[in-house]
Amino acid sequence: MWIYDLRTLAFLAVNNAAVQDYGYSREELLASTVGQLHLPADMPALLDAALMPPASLERKEEWRLVKRDGTVVYVEVVRSAVAFAGKSACLTIASDASERKKSEVLYRSLMDAIPSSVLLLDEDLRVVLANKNFLEKSRQTARQIIGKRLAEVFPEVIIAEMGLERQVRNVFRNNQATEGQRLTYRTPGVPIRIYYYSLVPVIWGVRVDHVLLLMDDVTEQMRMSEEIRQMERHLASVVESASDIVLSTDTKGNILTWNKAAQRTSGYSFEEVKGRSFFEYCDEAGVRKFFSPAASRENSGMSECNLKTKDGKRRSVSCVFSQMTNDAGQTAGFVIVGRDLTERRKFELQLQESQKLASLGVMARGIAHEIRTPLTIASSAAQFLTEKDLAPEFRRECAEKVHSGIRKASAIIENLLRFAHPTTNTTKMPVDLPSVVKGALSIVENQAKVQNIEVRRRLPPEPGRVLGVSGLLEQVFMNLFLNAMNAMPNGGTLDVSAERHGGDLLVRVTDTGEGISPEDLDRIFDPFYTKALPGKGTGLGLSICYSIVDQHQGSITVDSQRGKGSTFTVKLPLMSPAEEVKR
Amino acid sequence: MSRLNRVVLVVDDDPDICWVLERLVEGLNARCIRALDCQGALQAARLNRPALVLLDAKLPDMDGLELARQMRRADPGVPIMLISGYFYKDDPAVQSALDQKLICGFVEKPFSHAVILRAIEAALRSQEVAPGAVEPLPAR
């Protein structure tokens, strides 16, 4: 407690408590002004207030004072104008309020740090406190809303629609917090915001003193979840409307999703396949390898497989397998995108058939020559037999020639029939590739002969089994042989060899023809690309070879030198010992 | 020239065809020489100066018509008859060879003995009358 001169602000009297509290001696204080106890920043306000004290000690003021050691303390002050020693003076009674102030600051900081909007309401539903978050979101200042009624803070429509006032009154009455409810805050000039709010009673003693209105702004979350929902709906409709099969499985191959195209192709609905193993519908080594844990973790792979359909048939499907990985980079499952190849296969088969017939046309002369030779012998021998007085020895010789000639002609026809027979069964079976090559060679050998082409063959004696369609593979080699022979109109050598190379069998077809120019090399497997004269080739042979070899997971390459000849190499995967055993 | 001295060269890579033609030629009192390829045929023609060559169109080492050309160069007067299953009667290649007088006739395999014998006889006769002047013969 102290008294200061209203004119000079000099201390006129100080009590012991003041001396103890602020660290100055009585003499020091009495030799200075009240400014000694204030922070320089507070001085302008101090001057105004200090010179105009209230008439009585009723009004409480809050001051910041500074001790001699520099410590700042908050004090609650009451002042009153008095006369002291004949001077106009002011009596000041200050009590330490630092602890209370500290709590207040902490409370305020906490309020402002809360990421929710907070309003504290009194029983009259007036705002006692609004935290920073609320003020920022509602674009109002504390001055604008403190002391205002709830109905003045929120737009009328919200108050009415939500029954907010009624709810707050209920909390005052029942002392029970409300669960989170949704509130859409619309007010002119402020973007719509969506809150989840709850009301919490603040109890003082035995009764509810205030109610806290806590509001969480969920506008962003709502927007994002709506966007996610939209995205999900969009993705789902993309997958559902795709004409390709799209399905997903877990890491073990159990089906998680199955789109309409999958349903259309297989006949099985999602409900029927859900949770079942994909292998129940497509159990092939080429498919299983993607799921095996030992498989190299490539991100995707392709395979052709036969999908089991509900009506017990199988449909040829070209599948791309991709791994789904989680955020940790681990495999979470697989996505399989497949295309029904039924129509394409049908078309390809037709094309292959027509090309086969075309190649027969190319060979017609050679075939005719070859058949007519044994027919001539048989015919002549038969004519000799009509002559009279034949020696028994000659008669027997003639009969043998008739027989052997017919047999030879018949064998040639059989070969042709075998080749011309439509390939209807395209189920892949174990096929001995060297035998297929030999079979194809036997058909074209006649043609080679009439073209003065020497055929050299170097085929391994042991079998080399591949999984394939024998008729189609025979067509590949037939085409390659005919192609080679076409390149040698003036004769030459057709060299056919086969050898194992790792897990593959390589078949090389080499001619000593004119070779292929570098610009043609790039297009040689394109459909209808031909350098042959009209009637000599369709330009489909090599593209069909390519397509057939591709269907057998093989490859076909060409190497050529102008004027020296060309080598076509067909590489096909041999069946693994495990596959051999399985078969 | 006595009829038995007449030599007919049969060029065909199939021994059974040679067997047939030999039997037919010998029935005409002519001597038959066989050659299974072009080299053998050229050599036989040089050594034996045949009155007629019966030639297959497709031989392992050369095309029949090409052999005919080479034989003509060596002996322009020798009549050559093409006997083949490779060509057909109105084949442009055959017509062209006839027009060029590269061959004196064409017989399609398989043949009737009557037809081929008539053709061979006619060819041999034309040789006796006017060597070098050959008429194209009917196919059958």
Interface residues (C-beta under 8 A of the other chain):
Chain A: R365 G366 A368 H369 E370 I371 R372 T373 P374 L375 T376 I377 A378 S379 S380 A381 Q383 F384 K401 S404 G405 K449 V450 N452
Chain B: D14 D16 I17 W19 V20 R23 L24 A57 K58 L59 P60 D61 M62 D63 S84 G85 Y86 K109 P110 F111 S112 H113
